[in-house]
Amino acid sequence: MRKRDHNVFTNAASLLVCGLLAGVVVAAAAFPAVAMSGLAAKAGAETFGALPKELTVARAPQISYLLAADGKTPLATMYDENRRDVKLADIAPVMQKAIIAAEDHDFYKHNGVDLNGVARAFVNNQSGANSQQGASTLTMQYVRLAIAYSATHPADVVAATEDTSARKLREMRYAIQIDKEFSKDEILTRYLNIASFGNGAYGIYAASQVYFGKPPSKLKIEEAAMLAGMVKAPTTNDPTTRSGRPLALERRNYVIDNMVKIGAINQQEADAAKAAPMVVKDKRTPNGCVSTNERGWGFFCDYFYRWWLQQETFGSTTYDRERRLKSGGYTIVTTLDAQAQRGADRAVRKAKKETAKEAAMVAVVEPGTGRVRALAVNRSFKIDDPKSPKNKISSDPAKAKKKIRGNYPNTVNPLLTGGQGITGYQAGSTFKIFTIVAALEKGIPLSYTINAQAKFKSEYIIDSSSPAACPGTHFYCPGNSTGKAGGVLNMWSAFSQSTNTYFVPLQQQVGAENVVDAAKRLGIQFRAANDAKFAGTKDSAHQWGAFTLGVSQTTPLELANAYATLAADGKYCEPIPVQEIKDPEGNKLDIANPRCEKRVSTEVARAAVDAARCPVGDNSSTSKCGNSRTARQVKTIVDAPVAGKSGTTDSEKTAALVAMTKQYAVAGIMADPDWPQTNVKMKHNQPDGINPPVIETLRDAMKGKERIKFEPPGKKISEGDQRSIPSVTCLDVDAAKSRINGAGFEAVVSNDKVTSSCPAGKAAGTSPEGRTIKGGVVTIQVSSGGGTPPGATTGPGGPATPPTPGRPPRPRG
């Protein structure tokens, strides 16, 4: 701060005279009959001299601005008081002169206290005049406001503003000191930034925005005069009300006349300003997540708000953190990608109306940073408003009987991110990715084959009365959604067609506790009580047979981030809604930096993504996806390298899809948050299913973005330890099984017959042939006869000799 030079004699005289006059004023207020006594003056001077001189000034509350990721697009504003400090250079000179004309003509002449004004006020107020005069300078008014904003207790706020002589004495003493420490321009700037202008506008920046929709640097004479005229009585002189408008106009013209008196403007300018119509916008600044810049952005805003309240950096309690957000004057660049968010909003509302029971929920996360790029659901983010059409009765029959309303079309529940009673939704077969990760970490390669039957009798123990139990046992006995056998599958093809009887035995082999651990490392939180019980210990997780089928609850945000971790080569990043936070001085806070750590090896992550390319219509690096793709349209519509997985629960109570590129991971879940046991079947590929919103969101997010390829995994983790398969051509089936098993493979016999020169009923060959993974499944093909011997050729000398049964054909070259 710049100290002003003062004449020592002048300052001393000011203190003495202020003390004497203050004593007279105080006495006149309390004991009019003795107002002029020497005793009163002496007492006043002594009291004044004993007052404290140092004034601690806290920063007045400042509005915080939330912006989209481009740093320009407004998202929301949050404040206790709508105020934004500005420099004097950003305030129009006519505004500076108008406030002086309205409140303190001699502002640039006195030393904080206007001695002539004090005397005039005393004489006037003792004369019996109808109007009482005050003697507060701009500096004294600033002191009053500064004390109030620096108060830490409500009683101190009252004391700072109550109409008492003690308060006036204190203001005079502080004002003289303030005038010594700050330049006049600094005091004027501080005053204009702290004063109240009514209608929720504090400070000149907010006032010019609320009333005129412009920055204070653009104010005209008549606009500046109106604002200057409001600080004396913002409520009484409110130009937006019928009763206040004529008073505001009268006060405006009064200020304009006074601007002429102090030489700020000439009479011609004054006449033009007074003739100008008083036009005000009355545009209160939106406050909070219910008033975001664009429809549908409230859910992202709410996610940010909840995140902020969890950060200890901003205070030890949630109350402290909220106050800091709403009064700290931060400029917060969030992670919201306007292009992705708009696409997501359009997509979810296209799939389902706001009044639908089903919630179509989509979350978008950036791999490698954890930045949440979009959150969308077919709901309005607002409290159920009694003035508008009420929410529908809950879809939960028990709640419906009690006439309890549901959360549609309006809600402020964190449907997409969890919390406040929202534990999540089952995501079905999207969870099979965690089994793949755990298997790869155990050294089981993608090429590992299992003969997936129609039903699989597992070793997991469940209640024997459960429909999922094998008949007459207490063992878990899952089947496939098609009711048919899947055949011999590897991880690529099993994931592509989502075969349950491949993944349950695979999970059993690697240990369900390891699959649960993989899910935890990738960010699944297990909020539901029953899920937390199963996931709590290794022993309890070991028996969670259905885990790989997605019976645990999760949220779209968790699911998107789990897959994003794999797209980022195994680097997990905590989901975060901010990418830059600046305080009012422009200093950046480190808390906005990504918080990442390696949780899965690069090779495992790349191999898992390679398998995940199959379900969504892309090809793995080996093209071993098989023919069945559960969401093959993703690749065609997005037109980029993609990976992901769809998921459905029993009776189709939920439907889920994850689709991702290297830049975006999009997860969508369709469910009924009010009643998880809904009788509505959630859909996938239909226009009102979950697949279109996810795919369209990813398509729109990728517009104009580079098409980046996924890195293929190494051969070892893909193919594993490859071994030669012995020939079984024309052997008895039992002998063929013995030979295959003896070579370290698992032999199975195909039910279908193939044309072969081998006698009917004999082994015609194997699938695969040549080589496969050690310990993998080898299918023995059974001959139906009537064909050319395998490997036989015809030359000039007649047909070649058929190969000896049990021996591979001799190489020809």
Secondary structure as the mmCIF struct_conf table of DSSP 4:
data_model
#
loop_
_struct_conf.conf_type_id
_struct_conf.id
_struct_conf.beg_label_comp_id
_struct_conf.beg_label_asym_id
_struct_conf.beg_label_seq_id
_struct_conf.end_label_comp_id
_struct_conf.end_label_asym_id
_struct_conf.end_label_seq_id
HELX_LH_PP_P HELX_LH_PP_P1 ARG A 2 ASP A 5
HELX_RH_AL_P HELX_RH_AL_P1 VAL A 8 ALA A 30
HELX_RH_3T_P HELX_RH_3T_P1 PRO A 32 VAL A 34
TURN_TY1_P TURN_TY1_P1 ALA A 35 MET A 36
HELX_RH_AL_P HELX_RH_AL_P2 GLY A 38 ALA A 50
BEND BEND1 LEU A 51 LEU A 51
HELX_LH_PP_P HELX_LH_PP_P2 ALA A 58 PRO A 61
STRN STRN1 GLN A 62 GLN A 62
STRN STRN2 SER A 64 LEU A 67
TURN_TY1_P TURN_TY1_P2 ALA A 69 ASP A 70
BEND BEND2 GLY A 71 THR A 73
STRN STRN3 PRO A 74 MET A 78
BEND BEND3 ASP A 80 GLU A 81
STRN STRN4 ASN A 82 ASN A 82
HELX_RH_3T_P HELX_RH_3T_P2 LEU A 88 ASP A 90
BEND BEND4 ILE A 91 ILE A 91
HELX_RH_AL_P HELX_RH_AL_P3 PRO A 93 GLU A 103
TURN_TY1_P TURN_TY1_P3 HIS A 105 LYS A 109
BEND BEND5 HIS A 110 VAL A 113
HELX_RH_AL_P HELX_RH_AL_P4 LEU A 115 GLN A 126
TURN_TY1_P TURN_TY1_P4 SER A 127 GLY A 128
BEND BEND6 ASN A 130 SER A 131
HELX_RH_AL_P HELX_RH_AL_P5 LEU A 138 SER A 150
BEND BEND7 THR A 152 HIS A 153
HELX_RH_AL_P HELX_RH_AL_P6 PRO A 154 THR A 161
BEND BEND8 GLU A 162 GLU A 162
HELX_RH_AL_P HELX_RH_AL_P7 SER A 165 GLU A 181
BEND BEND9 PHE A 182 PHE A 182
HELX_RH_AL_P HELX_RH_AL_P8 LYS A 184 ILE A 194
STRN STRN5 SER A 196 SER A 196
BEND BEND10 GLY A 198 GLY A 198
TURN_TY1_P TURN_TY1_P5 ASN A 199 GLY A 200
STRN STRN6 ALA A 201 TYR A 202
HELX_RH_AL_P HELX_RH_AL_P9 GLY A 203 PHE A 212
BEND BEND11 GLY A 213 LYS A 214
HELX_RH_3T_P HELX_RH_3T_P3 PRO A 216 LYS A 218
HELX_RH_AL_P HELX_RH_AL_P10 ILE A 221 MET A 230
TURN_TY1_P TURN_TY1_P6 VAL A 231 LYS A 232
TURN_TY1_P TURN_TY1_P7 PRO A 234 ASN A 237
TURN_TY1_P TURN_TY1_P8 PRO A 239 THR A 240
BEND BEND12 THR A 241 THR A 241
TURN_TY1_P TURN_TY1_P9 ARG A 242 SER A 243
HELX_RH_AL_P HELX_RH_AL_P11 GLY A 244 LYS A 261
TURN_TY1_P TURN_TY1_P10 ILE A 262 GLY A 263
BEND BEND13 ALA A 264 ILE A 265
HELX_RH_AL_P HELX_RH_AL_P12 GLN A 267 ALA A 275
BEND BEND14 ALA A 276 ALA A 276
HELX_LH_PP_P HELX_LH_PP_P3 ARG A 284 PRO A 286
BEND BEND15 GLY A 288 GLY A 288
HELX_RH_3T_P HELX_RH_3T_P4 CYS A 289 SER A 291
BEND BEND16 ASN A 293 GLU A 294
TURN_TY1_P TURN_TY1_P11 ARG A 295 TRP A 297
HELX_RH_AL_P HELX_RH_AL_P13 GLY A 298 LEU A 309
TURN_TY1_P TURN_TY1_P12 GLN A 310 GLN A 310
HELX_RH_3T_P HELX_RH_3T_P5 GLU A 312 PHE A 314
BEND BEND17 SER A 316 THR A 317
HELX_RH_AL_P HELX_RH_AL_P14 THR A 318 SER A 327
STRN STRN7 GLY A 328 GLY A 328
STRN STRN8 THR A 331 THR A 334
HELX_RH_AL_P HELX_RH_AL_P15 ALA A 338 ALA A 351
BEND BEND18 LYS A 352 LYS A 352
TURN_TY1_P TURN_TY1_P13 GLU A 354 THR A 355
BEND BEND19 LYS A 357 GLU A 358
STRN STRN9 ALA A 359 VAL A 365
TURN_TY1_P TURN_TY1_P14 PRO A 367 THR A 369
STRN STRN10 ARG A 371 ARG A 371
STRN STRN11 VAL A 372 VAL A 377
BEND BEND20 ASN A 378 ARG A 379
STRN STRN12 SER A 380 PHE A 381
BEND BEND21 LYS A 382 LYS A 382
TURN_TY1_P TURN_TY1_P15 PRO A 386 LYS A 387
BEND BEND22 SER A 388 SER A 388
HELX_LH_PP_P HELX_LH_PP_P4 PRO A 389 LYS A 392
STRN STRN13 ILE A 393 ILE A 393
HELX_LH_PP_P HELX_LH_PP_P5 SER A 394 SER A 394
BEND BEND23 SER A 395 ASP A 396
HELX_RH_AL_P HELX_RH_AL_P16 PRO A 397 LYS A 401
TURN_TY1_P TURN_TY1_P16 LYS A 402 LYS A 403
STRN STRN14 ARG A 405 ARG A 405
BEND BEND24 ASN A 407 ASN A 407
BEND BEND25 PRO A 409 PRO A 409
STRN STRN15 ASN A 410 THR A 411
BEND BEND26 ASN A 413 ASN A 413
TURN_TY1_P TURN_TY1_P17 LEU A 415 THR A 417
STRN STRN16 GLY A 419 GLY A 419
TURN_TY1_P TURN_TY1_P18 GLN A 420 GLY A 421
STRN STRN17 ILE A 422 ILE A 422
STRN STRN18 TYR A 425 GLN A 426
HELX_RH_3T_P HELX_RH_3T_P6 GLY A 428 PHE A 431
HELX_RH_AL_P HELX_RH_AL_P17 LYS A 432 GLU A 441
TURN_TY1_P TURN_TY1_P19 LYS A 442 GLY A 443
TURN_TY1_P TURN_TY1_P20 LEU A 446 SER A 447
STRN STRN19 ILE A 450 ALA A 452
BEND BEND27 ALA A 454 ALA A 454
STRN STRN20 LYS A 455 LYS A 455
BEND BEND28 GLU A 459 GLU A 459
STRN STRN21 ILE A 461 ILE A 461
TURN_TY1_P TURN_TY1_P21 SER A 464 SER A 465
BEND BEND29 SER A 466 SER A 466
TURN_TY1_P TURN_TY1_P22 PRO A 467 ALA A 468
STRN STRN22 ALA A 469 ALA A 469
HELX_LH_PP_P HELX_LH_PP_P6 CYS A 470 CYS A 470
TURN_TY1_P TURN_TY1_P23 PRO A 471 GLY A 472
BEND BEND30 THR A 473 HIS A 474
STRN STRN23 PHE A 475 TYR A 476
STRN STRN24 GLY A 479 GLY A 479
TURN_TY1_P TURN_TY1_P24 SER A 481 THR A 482
BEND BEND31 GLY A 483 LYS A 484
STRN STRN25 GLY A 487 LEU A 489
HELX_RH_AL_P HELX_RH_AL_P18 MET A 491 GLN A 497
TURN_TY1_P TURN_TY1_P25 SER A 498 SER A 498
HELX_RH_AL_P HELX_RH_AL_P19 ASN A 500 VAL A 510
HELX_RH_AL_P HELX_RH_AL_P20 ALA A 512 ARG A 521
TURN_TY1_P TURN_TY1_P26 LEU A 522 GLY A 523
BEND BEND32 ALA A 528 ALA A 528
HELX_RH_AL_P HELX_RH_AL_P21 ALA A 529 ALA A 535
BEND BEND33 GLY A 536 THR A 537
HELX_RH_AL_P HELX_RH_AL_P22 LYS A 538 HIS A 542
TURN_TY1_P TURN_TY1_P27 GLN A 543 GLN A 543
TURN_TY1_P TURN_TY1_P28 GLY A 545 ALA A 546
HELX_RH_3T_P HELX_RH_3T_P7 PHE A 547 LEU A 549
TURN_TY1_P TURN_TY1_P29 GLY A 550 GLY A 550
BEND BEND34 SER A 552 SER A 552
STRN STRN26 GLN A 553 THR A 554
HELX_RH_AL_P HELX_RH_AL_P23 PRO A 556 ALA A 567
TURN_TY1_P TURN_TY1_P30 ALA A 568 GLY A 570
STRN STRN27 LYS A 571 CYS A 573
STRN STRN28 ILE A 576 ILE A 576
BEND BEND35 PRO A 577 PRO A 577
STRN STRN29 VAL A 578 LYS A 582
TURN_TY1_P TURN_TY1_P31 PRO A 584 GLU A 585
HELX_LH_PP_P HELX_LH_PP_P7 ASN A 587 ASN A 587
STRN STRN30 LYS A 588 LYS A 588
HELX_LH_PP_P HELX_LH_PP_P8 LEU A 589 LEU A 589
HELX_RH_3T_P HELX_RH_3T_P8 ASP A 590 ALA A 592
BEND BEND36 ASN A 593 ASN A 593
STRN STRN31 CYS A 596 LYS A 598
BEND BEND37 VAL A 600 VAL A 600
HELX_RH_AL_P HELX_RH_AL_P24 THR A 602 ALA A 612
TURN_TY1_P TURN_TY1_P32 ARG A 613 GLY A 617
TURN_TY1_P TURN_TY1_P33 SER A 621 THR A 622
BEND BEND38 ASN A 627 ASN A 627
TURN_TY1_P TURN_TY1_P34 THR A 630 ARG A 632
HELX_RH_AL_P HELX_RH_AL_P25 GLN A 633 VAL A 638
BEND BEND39 ALA A 640 ALA A 640
STRN STRN32 ALA A 643 THR A 648
HELX_RH_3T_P HELX_RH_3T_P9 ASP A 650 GLU A 652
BEND BEND40 LYS A 653 LYS A 653
STRN STRN33 ALA A 655 MET A 660
BEND BEND41 LYS A 662 GLN A 663
STRN STRN34 ALA A 665 ALA A 671
TURN_TY1_P TURN_TY1_P35 PRO A 673 ASP A 674
TURN_TY1_P TURN_TY1_P36 PRO A 676 GLN A 677
BEND BEND42 ASN A 679 VAL A 680
HELX_LH_PP_P HELX_LH_PP_P9 LYS A 681 MET A 682
BEND BEND43 HIS A 684 GLN A 686
TURN_TY1_P TURN_TY1_P37 PRO A 687 ASP A 688
BEND BEND44 GLY A 689 ILE A 690
HELX_RH_AL_P HELX_RH_AL_P26 ASN A 691 ALA A 701
TURN_TY1_P TURN_TY1_P38 MET A 702 GLY A 704
HELX_LH_PP_P HELX_LH_PP_P10 LYS A 709 GLY A 714
HELX_RH_AL_P HELX_RH_AL_P27 LYS A 715 GLU A 719
BEND BEND45 ASP A 721 ASP A 721
STRN STRN35 GLN A 722 SER A 724
HELX_LH_PP_P HELX_LH_PP_P11 ILE A 725 SER A 727
TURN_TY1_P TURN_TY1_P39 THR A 729 CYS A 730
HELX_RH_AL_P HELX_RH_AL_P28 VAL A 733 GLY A 742
TURN_TY1_P TURN_TY1_P40 ALA A 743 GLY A 744
STRN STRN36 GLU A 746 SER A 756
BEND BEND46 SER A 757 CYS A 758
HELX_LH_PP_P HELX_LH_PP_P12 PRO A 759 PRO A 759
TURN_TY1_P TURN_TY1_P41 ALA A 760 GLY A 761
BEND BEND47 LYS A 762 LYS A 762
STRN STRN37 ALA A 763 SER A 767
BEND BEND48 PRO A 768 PRO A 768
BEND BEND49 GLY A 770 GLY A 770
STRN STRN38 ARG A 771 ILE A 773
TURN_TY1_P TURN_TY1_P42 LYS A 774 GLY A 775
STRN STRN39 VAL A 777 GLY A 786
BEND BEND50 GLY A 787 GLY A 787
HELX_LH_PP_P HELX_LH_PP_P13 THR A 788 PRO A 789
TURN_TY1_P TURN_TY1_P43 PRO A 790 GLY A 791
STRN STRN40 THR A 794 GLY A 795
TURN_TY1_P TURN_TY1_P44 PRO A 796 GLY A 797
STRN STRN41 GLY A 798 PRO A 799
HELX_LH_PP_P HELX_LH_PP_P14 ALA A 800 THR A 804
TURN_TY1_P TURN_TY1_P45 PRO A 805 GLY A 806
BEND BEND51 ARG A 807 ARG A 807
HELX_LH_PP_P HELX_LH_PP_P15 PRO A 808 PRO A 811
#
